[in-house]
Amino acid sequence: MIENYELELARLAMKLASEEGALKSRVCLSKSVSDIISTLDGEIDKVSHCLDRGLSLTLFVDGRFGTFSTNQLDEASLRAFVRSAVAMTRILAEDTLRDLPDPARCCKSAVNGDELGLYDVEYSKVTAKERRDLALKAAVTGRMPDTPEYRLISEEGEYSDSEFDAVTLDSNGLFCRHKETSFEYGVEVTVEATDGAKYSGFWWESSPSRSGLKLDKVGTTAVCRAAAQIGTRPFAGGKYKMVVESNVASKLVTPVLNALGGYSLQQGNSFMNGSLGKKMFSGGLTILDDAHIKGQSGSRLFDSEGVATSPGPVIEGGVVKEFFINTYISKKMGLQPTVEDCSRAHLMPFGEVKDLDSILRKCGEGILVTGFNGGNCNSATGDFSYGIEGFRFEKGVITGPVSGMLITGNFLELWKNLIAAGEDARLCAAKLIPTIAFDNVNFNG
């Protein structure tokens, strides 16, 4: 997508910054295009086409730091933009800890942008008619007969595909490129039970390649998830074993990863302060940063600074192995820099189980969580409270849906009570988190 003349403009921006007095600079040039076909009850509802192009310029001038962006990429506009950006940086407060990363830490292998196999060369061949046909073919309205228990009353679907290309350069000689395509379809349905009660269900699939997008079961899965809630009722509060479906399990992993981020740690707003090298969780918890999985969205060779990513443990056997520390935070905290965040979190199997069914059998009795409804987490203490929806299970078998419940607790304690982790992570999700199970979780009914 990014053409040679656009690359030359990016290089010109750095040259102009140097001529205006910038000691160092970084340029990020990105370009994207997306097409979206929305359907309502099996018919085309809305069509969108979006094109975006922009340049971000990071400047280090006289001990000061500034970041600016523009989408006007002709030479005359770029000259005026750089001149103004350098002048504005000079009036900012000094921040001498800001710097480009050490070139030795930067990525040198992201040359053509598709080293990880995330770019489908067939993208440019997808026509408007094919997009329309895919969206309509995926819809289930009119194709699923009513049942004695429920009927489908509404369906909202969205097919989309996109192309993204980004280049990062800096005055230390960095050149990194990342190209990616994405094909996605998601649908939300509502069914009405015989008593007039309504229930909603959602499902989606995505893939970096057109051939990898599987649409045949998305709608029926959403309907089944909605219908499974019929007869839902409140359940008595107490401490139960909790199984969390892989589809939503990242909700309980993301706060832990965020707490390992440099900005939260440096500002004292993290419940993981002082945890590096310490055993903080169950010995069964291992999370890898699988940043280089070929063909899976979320994989990347470098972060926004251009620092090379590398697969490795974030938490291993319950022991914290890595904080996410960029160049700036490393100098503020006196710690070795790493990468800015976790690229592709992968929670590893634990407890000799493979999937949801085997975890339910292992746990025997408790509550299966299939969705979260609001709630919050205190990032400084790790205390949390989330509304949930799901099912009661006994003797490893689901016995009925439950609603109107909250789970409360603290993430440090929750993860010490990890019972099992499967091998059923959804490859299309941003994080590779399988079905997981915990003991002694507090449910408020």
N, C-alpha and C positions, 0 to 999 in steps of 0.2 A: 504493500500500500504506500509506504513512504517512498517517495521518488528521490532521485539523486539531487535534484535542485533543492528539495526540502532539507536534505542532509547538509548541503552546502550552506544553506541559510542558518542551520544550527551551529555549524562551525564558525560562520561569520559572527554570530551572536557572541561567542566566546572571544573571538578576535577583537570585536568592538569593545567588549567589557574590559579587556586588557588595555586597549588604547585609552579608555576613559579613566584608567587608574585602578581597576580591580586587581588585587594580588592573585586571587584564584576565582574560578567559577565552575559551575556545573549547569549543563543544559539537558532537559528532558523533553523530547519531541514525541508526541503521541498522535495517533490517528485511528479513528474507529468508524464503523458503519454498522447499522443494525436495521432489521426489518421485523415488524411485529404484526401478526394477524390475530385479532381478538374475535372470539365467537361468543354468541349468546343463544342458548337453547338450540345449538346445532346450526346456526346461521351466522354469516359474517356480520360482525358488529362494528369493527373499527380496523383501519389499516394505517400503520405508521412506518415512516422511513426516516431514520436519523443519521446524520453525518456530523462528525466532530473532529476538529483538528486544533491542537494547541501546543504552545511552547512554554515551558517553565524554566526560569532562569534563577539560579542561586548564586549570590555574590558575596565575596569576602573582601571588604574594602576598609582599609585603615583600622583594622581590629573590630570592624562592625560586620553585621550579617543581615542579609535581606533576601527574600524570595518573592519573585514577581512572575506574572504569567500574561500571555497575550495569544490571541488567535488571528492577528493580522500579520501574515508571514510574507509580505513583500519587502524588498530591501529598504525602501525609504521608511516604511513604518517601523521596521526592525531597528534601524539606526536611531530613530527618535525614542523608541521604547527603551533601548539599552542606555542611552544617554540619561534619560529620566530616572531609570532604575538605579544607576550608580549614584546619581545626585541625591536621591531619596535615602539610599543606604548610608550616605555620609552624615545624615542628620539623626540617625538612630543612635541609641546608647551603645557603648562599647560592649562587646561580648567576645573576649579574646579566646575563649575555649572552643569556639566554633571553628571547624576545619574540614577539609576534605579527608576521606579515609586514606590510610597508608596504601599506596599503589600495590604493595605486596599482598594485601588482603582482597584486592578487587578481582572481579571475574575477568578471565581472558578467553573463555571458551564459548561465549555467546556471540558468535560472529554473524551468522545468517538469520538468527532468531528462531529457527525451528529445530534446534538440536534435541529438544525433548519430544518431538513428534506431536505437537499440539495444533498444527496448522493443516487444514484440509485443503489441498490444492483444487478440489472440486467445488469449493465455495462459490467461485465466480460464475459457475455454470448453473446455479440454482435460479430458476425463473420465478416470476411473480405468480404464474399459474401453479407451479409446483408448490409454492408456499401456501397458496389458497387451498389446494387439494389436500395437503398434509393436515392443515388445520381442520378442515371439514371431515376428513376421514377419521380423525382422532375423536371427534365428538360422538357421544353415545345417545344423545336425545333422539327418540324415535327408533332406536335400535335395541333398547332394553325394555322388555314388556313389564307391566306392573305385576307385583306379586301380592299374595294375600296379606302380607305384612306391611308393605309400603309401596309408594309410587314416586318416581322421579319428578320433581316439580320445577327445578331450575338447574342450569348448567352454564358456567362461565369458564371458557377455555382460552389459552393464549399460547400460540406458537411463535417462536422467535429464533432468529439466527443472527450472528454477528461476527465481525472480523475486527481484530485489534492488532496494532503494530506500534511498538514503542522503542525508541533509541535513547540511551543515556550516554552522554559524553562529559568529560571534565578536563580541566586545564593540566592535569597530571598525565594525560594520555589515555584515559579510560574510553573504551568504546564497547557498549553492550547493547544487544538487541533481543527483543522478545516479541514473537508473533503467535497469535492464537485465534482459532475460530471456535464458535460455540453454537450448538443447535439444542433448543430446549422446548419442552411442552409441559404445561401445568394446567390443572383443571380443578375447580371447586364446584361441588354439586350439593344440592339440598334435596332430601327426601322427606315425604310426609307419611307418618304412620297412620294406622286406622283410627287412632284416637285424636288425630289432628295435630299431634306434636311434630315438630320439624327438627331435623338433624342434618348437620353439614359434614362433608368430608373433602379432603384435599389430597392430591398426589401429583408427582411430577417426575420427569426424566430429563436428563441432559447428556450431551456427549460433545467432545471436540470435533467429531466427524459426523457427516450426514448419515453414513451407513451405520454408525453406532447408536443412533437415536431410535429407541424402540417405543412405538406409540400404541401398540395393539392392546395393552392392558392398563394404560393410565386411567382412562375413564371408568372402567369396571372396578378397578382398585379403589378409586375415590368413592364410588357408589357403595361398595362393600364396607368401606370404613365408616361411611355415614350410617348405613343400615345397622351396623353392629352396635350402635349406641342406643337403639330402640329399647325402651324399658329401663334406661339409666335411672339410678336412684342414689340418694346419699348413703354413706356407709359410716359406721361408728368409727370415731377416731381412736388412735392408739399407736403403738410401735409395731411395724410390720416389715417383713422383707419387701424390698422394692426392686422390681425389674423395669428397666427403661428401654423401650424399643429403640433400635439403631437409628430409626428415622428422626428421632428428637434427642438422642443421647448427648449430642454436642452441647446442649444447653447446660449440662453439668461439667463440661470440660473447659469451655471457653473462659469462665471466670478464673480458673486456675492458670491458664496460659496468660491471660491479661495481667494477673498478679505477678507474673514473672517478667513483665515488661519494664524496661529501664525508667521510663517517665514515672510510672506509678511507684516504683521502688525509691527513686530519688526524692520524690515529693512526700514520702512517708504515707502513701495512700495504697499500700499493698499488704495483704495478710501473709505474704511470702517473704517479707523483709527478714534478712539474716538466715535464710533457709538454704543457701547454696552449699552443697556438699553434705547436707543433713538428711536423715530419713524422716520424712514428714507424713508419709502415707503408707497404706498397706504394701507389703512386699510384693503383692501381685500386680501393682500398678507400674506399667512401663509405657511411656509415650515417646515415640520416635518422631523426629522431624524428617519425614520421607520426602525431601524436597525434589528429588530427581526421578520420580516414577514416570517413565515415558508413557505418553498417551493419556495422562490423567490431568484434568484441569486442576489448577492449584500448584502444580509443580513449577519450579522456576530456578534459574541458575544464579540469579542475583537479586538483591533487595533494591530499594529506591536510591540508596547511596552508590550502588554498583558493587557492593561487597559480595563476594562469592558465597553462595549457600553451600552447605554440605550436609548430607544425611548423618544423623547421629542421635543419641538419646537426649531428651529433655528431662525426663524423669525415668529412672531405671531402678527397678526393685523398690520403689517408694522413695528413692533418694533423688533430690534435686541436683541435676547435672549441669543445667545451663540457665543463665539469665539472658534476656534479649537486650543487648546493650549496643546502641549505635555510637558513632564516633564522639558526638557531643556529650552524651551521658557518661561515657567511659571517662572523660576528663573531669567531669563534675564529681563523679563518685570514686575516682581512683581505681577503677576496675578495668580489666582487659576487655576490649570491645569484641562483640560477636557479630550477630546480625540483628536487624531491627525487630523482627518478630518471627513466629513459627510459620513456615510456608505451608506445610502439609502434615498436620498433626495426625499421627497414626497410633491409636491405642491398641496395644498388643494383646493377644488371647491370654486368658488366665482361667484356671479351674477345670480344664479338660472338658470344655463344652464348645459347641460350634455355632449354635443358632438359638433363636428365641425358644423353640420347643424344648430343646435340651436344657436350657437355663431354667425354664419353668419347672421342669421335672426335678432339676437339682434343688431348687428352692422349696418346692412342695406347696407352700401356702404363702400368700401375700397379695400385693397389688401390682398390676402391670400398668405402667404409665405410657400412654400413647400420644399425649399432647400436654403442652403447658399453656396456661391461661394467665398471662400477666405475672406480676410479682416483681421482686427486686433482690439485689445482692449488695451488701455493704462491702465495697472493695477493700476497705481498711481493716475490717475484722473477719471477713469471710462468712458472716451471718447471712442467711438467705430465707426467703419465703416465696413460694411459687404455687399458684393454683394449678391443679392437674385434672386431666380426664383419663379414663382408662378402664381397667377391668379387675374384678376380684378373681383370684384363682386359688383352687384347692386341689391337693394331690396332683399338682402339676398340670391341671386342666382349668381353662377359663370357665367361670360359672356365671358371669353376668357383668354388665357395665356399671360403673360407679361415677358419681359426679359430686360437685359441691365440696371438694376436699382441697386442703392445702398441705404441702410438705414444708416443714421448717427445720432449721438446723444450722450447722456450720460446715463449710467445705473441708476444713482440716479433719473434722471428725467423720464426715460422710465418707471421705475417701480412705480413711483407716478401716472402714467397715465394708470394703469391696469384697464381694463373694466370688464374682465371676465376670469374665468378659469373653464374648464370642468371637466368631470369625466372619460375621455377616455385615460388615460396614458397607454402606452404599457408596460405590465408586464415583457416583455423580455428585456427591456432597462435597462441601468445601473441606471438611475434616473427615478422616477415616476413623469413625467411632462406631464400634459394633454395639450390639445389645449388651447392657451391663446390669449387674445386680448388686444390691447392698443389703446389709443386715441392720436391724434396729433403727429404721427411719421413722421419724415422728410425723404421723398423719393427723391433721385436725379435721374432724368430720363435721 
